[in-house]
Amino acid sequence: MKKLSLKELNRVSSAQFKAQDKTPIVIVLDNVRSGLNVGSAFRTADAFALEAVYLCGITAQPPHREILKTAIGATESMDWLYFEETTAAIQDLKAKGYQILGVEQAKESIALQDFQIDKSGKYAVVFGNEVKGISDEAMQMLDACLEIPQFGTKHSLNISVCTGIVVWDLFRKIYF
């Protein structure tokens, strides 16, 4: 077994990335307090060629030292917007035809593996604050709520981990 070199990975340039077709998913960060988590979301968005990242409320914006540390350049390739209120971001996305999916432990949540995707649809996935989760106001605006089943003693995942799991699952359902 031999690892691939950077040249063998055939990575696209930022200009090529900007021009390529995007996966019809937008990540929405609802008052995420850790810049490290924000940077990780950018990196995940870049990895799966998502359309954009929406930053809301207290969520840090690039350039920010912690974001840049984990994004490792993804803030340059990814489109992003800032909204003072998450509800305004959701309204914007709904007006553009996105289905709004929250990732939260809720009474009406759907286990991630059971969520059926419309391959022709567009999706915005809302991830909430590390302590409080998705705001009550944003929860009222969701079209569906997804939950990652967990079986250990802890009942939460870090946003960076959660984002990777959810985006990969939706990406897989859209393209495979």
Summary of the structure (lengths in Angstrom):
residues: 176
radius of gyration: 15.9
end to end distance: 26.3
largest distance: 50.5
contacts: 550
relative contact order: 0.19
helix: 36%
strand: 21%
